[in-house]
C-alpha cells in the first residue's frame, strides 16, 4: 500500500504554501528523512522529508501548486527497488528561494572554482552534493582546511543560477534588427515573500497615520569607545563590536521612557508590551526580512552582535526559522549599509514605530562655538500618529541621540 507524503503542519498564521521545487521525480529511489521537495510560504521556506525508504511513485502537487496543511503531495512505495534514477528536473538551492539549473537547459560553464586537493565534506554536505548531482571539486570551501560548508554549496548554486538566468534572458531576447534597437520586457511572478512584503507595506500605508521626524547624531564617542575596546571585546567574546548593539541599547532606553512607542493598535485598543522584542531589518536573496531579538533588554552587547551576525548569515542561506521572524514590538532598519544618507522608513505592522539608521559621514558641525569635523549620522523615526504624539516621537529620537552621544548612559541606564 503506498505511503502518502503530505504537507507538514504549517506555522501559526500561515494559511498555505507554494510548491517551490521537487528534489525527486517519479521512479526515483528515496530514503527516510531525505528532503523530497521545498515549500515556500510568505514567511519561511519549509522542507518536506520522506517518511520511509522506498520509491517515489507519483507526484500529486506539481511545482507552483498552492497547498495547505495535510494536503497530499505524492505517493511512495515503501521498500521497493528503484525503478530508475533520474536527474532532478529542477534543482532547488535548498533553503533559498531561487532554483538551480534545469536539466533540460545545461549551464554553459560552471563557476571557475576548484581545489588542488580532494575537498573535505561533512556527512550533511556530502548527502546534499549527492542529491543535487554536484561536482564537489568545483565548490570552493571556506571552512577550516578548505572544508566545504553548506553555505558554500548554497553560494555555488546561486552562481549557477545567475549564469542560467543570464542564458535564459539572452535566449528570450531576439537579436536587434538592423533598423534600430529593440525594446523588450520580461514578466516574472513575485515570490511568496515578495508578495507578502508588498501586501504589508500597502497595509501600513492604508491603516496607519505615518509621520516621520528627523535628527542627527554625533558618533564620535561611540567610535572612540569601539576603537579603544574593540580588540579586547573580540578576544573576550569572539564577535566583532559593531554599531548595531549600541543602537539597540539606545532604543531600549527610549522605549522604557516612552512605553507607547513600544505599543500597537488593536481595533480601538492600545496594546502595551512590558518586553522589548526588537526587529532588525536584513536584506536577503528572497527580499527584506525582519528577524527578532526577543527580550533584547536581557541581552548584553556581545550577545546582540552575535545574534545579528547569525541573522545575517541565516537570511543569506534562507534558514531563518518561523520563530525568529515572529513577533516584534519595534524595528531598526539600517539603510546606511547600502550608502543611504536619508530616508523615511515605513512601519512594520502591527508595530507603531521604526528607527532608520543611515550612512556615517564626516561633516562640519559647530561645537562650543567652533567649527569641527565630526562623524555624523542622520536618524529618521517614523511613527503611527494615531497613538504617538509628535512630542513623544521627538523626545524618543532625542533620547536615542543622547544615549549614542554619551554611551556611558547606556551602561548606567540614565
N, C-alpha and C positions, 0 to 999 in steps of 0.2 A: 504494500500500500504506500503510495507516495507521501512524503513528508511535506507539509505546507511551510513555505517561507513567507512570513508575514511582516508587516511594518512594525518595528518596535514601538513601544509606548512613547508618544511624543511628549516633550516637556510641557508643563502647565502653561497655558495661554497660547500655545502653538496649535492651531487647528488642523493644518495639513502640511504636506511636504511634496516636493517635486523630485522625481527620479532623475538624478543628475547623470549617472553613468553606471553601466554594469561592468564588473571585472570579468565575468564569465558569460559564456553563451551556451545554449542547449547542447548537450553532448559532452561538456567539459567535466572532468573529474573535480570534485570539491572535497575539502577536508573540514572537520569540525572546527568552528571558530574562525575559519577563513573568511575574509571580507569579500562578499559577493557583489555588493553594489553600494553606491553612495547616494544619500538622500539630502536634499538641500531644503532648509526651512528659512524663514525670514530672520532667524537669529543665528543658528548654528548649522554646521554640516554634520550629519549622522552617518554611521556605517552600519550595514546590515550583515551580520556574520551567518555562516551556515550552521544550522543546529546539529548536523550529523555529517558523517563521512558518506560519500556516495557520488551520484552523477546528477547534474542539473538537467532535468528533462524538459522543462517548459518555463517560459517567461510570460507572466500574466500582465505585468506593468512595464511597458516599454519606456525607454529614455524619454523624458519630458512629461510623463504621466503625473497627474496630481493625485496623491493618495492620502489616506488618513490612518490613524492608529488601527492596527489589526487587519488592515486590508491585505489581500493575497497578492504577493509579489511574484511567486513562482513555485514550481514543484521540484522536489529532489527525490530520486530513487535511492533509498538507503542501501549501502553496501554493494551496489552494482559496480562492475568493472567499467572503466572509462570506454565509452564508445569511440571517442575521438578527443583529441586535444587541439584546440584551435587558438589562434592568436586572437586576443580580445578585439572586438570591433572598435571599441573606444577605450582608451587607457586613461583613467582619471588621475589627476595629480593628488591622489589620496584625499587629505582633508582640505584641499583648496577647492575653489570654485571653478578653476579652469580645467579643461580636458587636455590630455596629452595627445600625441599624434594618432591619426587614424590609420588602421592597417591598409585601407584602400588608397591612402594618399601618403606614401612614404616620404619622410623628410629627406631632402637632397643631401644634407650634410649634418652630421652630429656636431654638437659643440666641441671645439678643439680642446678637450681636456683628457689627460691620461697620466698615469703614474708609472714611474720607472719600475717599481716593484709591484708584486701582486697586491691588490688592495685588500685591506683588512675590513671585514664585515662583521657586525654583530648579528646574532641569530635573527632579530627582528628585521634588520635591513636586508639580510640575505633572503629572507622569505619575501620581502617586498620587491626586491630586484627580480626574483624568480617569477613572481606573479605578473610583473609588468614587462617581462621579457626584455630586460635591460642588460647592457654590457657594462659591468662594474668598472672595467678598465677605463671607460670614458668619463667616469664620475670623479670629480676632484674631491677628495676627503679633507675635511677641515678639523677633524678630531685629533687626538693625541696619536703620534706616529702615523699620521695621514689616514686615520681610521675614518671610514665613510659613515656619516651620521644620517638619520632620517631627513634632517633639514637639507643635507647635501643632495639627497635624491629628489626632494621637492624642488630645489633650485635647478637641478639638471632638467627636470620635467618642464619647469617654467621656460627654460631656454629652448627646449624642443618645441613647446607650444608657440613661443614667439616666432620661431623660424617657420613653423607650419602656418601661423596666421599670416605672415608676410607672403608666403607662397600662395595661400588661398586668396588673399586680396589681389595679388598680381594676376591670378588666373581669372578673377571676376571682372577686372578692368580691361576692356579691349584696347588695342594699340591706338594711339592718336591718329586721327585722319590727317591727310596732307593739307586739307583746307584750314585747319586750325585745331586748337586744343579741345579735348572732350571734357564734359562735366558729368561726373558720376556721383552716386551716393550709395551707401551701404546701410541696410537696416538689420539690426540685431536685437533680440529681445533682452529686456532688463533681467538681471539675475534676481532671485528672490530677495536677497539682501538689499540690492539697489532699489527695488520697487518698494520695499518696506521703509527705507530711508526717505524716499520721495514722499510716501504717504504720511510719515510722521512730521516731516518738515512743513508740508502743507497744513496738516492738522494744527501745528503750533501757530502758524500764521493766522489761521481762521478762528482759533478758540482762545488765544491769549492776547492781552493788550501789551505788546512788546515794546519796551523803550530801552535805549542804551545810553549809559553815561560813561565818560572817559576820564582818565587821569594818566599821569606818568610817574614812573618810579626810578629813583637813582639806585642802581645796583652796586655801587662802589663797595659798600660794607659787606654785602653777600659775596662778592667776588674776592675781596680781600680775605674773608674767612675761609672760603673754599681754597684759595691759594695757600693759606697758612696750614690748613689741616687736611688737605686732600690726600696727600701721600700716606699720612698716618691712618686716616679713615679707611682708605682702600686696603692697607695692610691688616687692619683690625677686622674689617667686615667683608673683604673680598668682593667689593662692589664699588663702582665709581660714585663720587658725590656730585650729583647734578644740581640743576636749579629747581627741578620739579618738586623735590621734597620740601624746599623752603616755601614754595607757593602753596603746597597742600597744607602745611602747618599754618601759614598765614591765613588761608581761607578758613580753616577750622576756628581760629581765634575770632575772626569776623562773624562766623555763623553763631558762635556762642553769644556774642554781644547782641546779635540781631536774629533771633530764632525764626522770624517769619521768612527770612531769606532761605532757610532750610526746610520750609514747609511746602505744601502743594495744595491745589484746589481740587475738591471732590464735590461736584454739584454746587450746592450752596454752603458747603462746609470748608473750613480750612483745617488741613491735617498737619499738625506739628510733629516733628520727629525728634526724639531725645538721643538720637545716634547720628553719626556722620559717615554716610556712605558716599564717597567721592568718586565720580566717574572721570576717567582720563581718556579723552578722545584720541584714538590711534588710527592712523591710516593703514590699510591692508590691501592686498591684491583684489579682494572682493568689494572694497569700499570702506567707508568710515565705520568703525566700531567703537563702543564706549565700555570697556571693561571697568569693573567697580572695585575700588579699595574699600571693602567692608570694614566698618568700625575703624576708620582711618585715624581717629583720635587716640586709639590704643597702640598705634604703630610708631616706632622710632624712625629716625631719618634713614637708617640703613635698610630697614625692612620695607619702607616706602620705595626707595630706589630699587631694591631687589625685585619687588613685585611689578613695578613699572617696566623694568627690563624684561621680566618674564612675559608680561602682557604684550610687549612689542614683538618678541620672538614668536609667541603663540599666534598673534594676529597675522604675522608673515607666513607662518606654517598652516594657518587655518585650523588651529587646535584649541581655540578658546572654548571653554565649556559653557553650557547654558547658565549655570550658577554664576560664573564670572561676568556674565553680561546682563544679569537680572538685578533690578533694584536701582539704587542711586538716588540721592537727595540733592545733589549739586554736581555740576560738571566743570572741569577745567579743559580748555582747548588751547593748544599751543601752535598757532599759525606761524610763529617765529621760526620754527624749524624749516619752514619752506621759504623763508625770506619775507613774510608779510610784515609790513610796517604798521598797518592799522586795518581793522575790520570790525564788523558788528556781528558777533556770534548769535546764533539762533537757539532758542530754548530746546531742551531735550525733554518733551512731555513725559510724565506729568510734573517734572521739576519746574520751579518758578524762577530760577536764575542760573546764569552761566558766566564764567570769567574767561576772557580771551587774552592770552599772552601773545606778545609779538617780538619782532626782531630787536636785539640789543645793539644800539648804535651809539658811538661816541658823538656827543653833541655839546655845543657851548651852552652853559647854564650859569645863572647868577647865584652865587653862594656868598653870604655875608658881604654883599656889595661888590663882589669881584666876579669877573667872568672866568669860569674854569671849564675844563673839558671833563665830562663825566659819562660813564656807560648808562644810557637811558633806555627805558622800555615804555612804550605806550600800553596802557591797560584798558580793556573795554569790558564793561559789566552790563549785560542785557538782563532784564528782569520783567516779570509779569506785573504790570501796574494795577491789576485787579486787587492784589493783596499787598504789594510792596509799594510804599510811597517813595517819592523822589528823595526825601530826606534820608530815609533808611538806606536807599540804594547808594547815595553819595557817601554816607558815613561808612557803609560796608566797604566800599572801594578805598576810602581813606584809611580805614583800619588795615587793610591788606598792604597798602603803601607804607604805612608807618612800621608795620612788622618787618617788612623787607628792607627798609632803610635803616632799621635798628634791630638786627637779628637777635640781639640779646633778649628782646621782648618775647621771642618765640621760646626761649629757654625758661624764662621766668613766668610766662603766661600773663603778661601785663600789656 
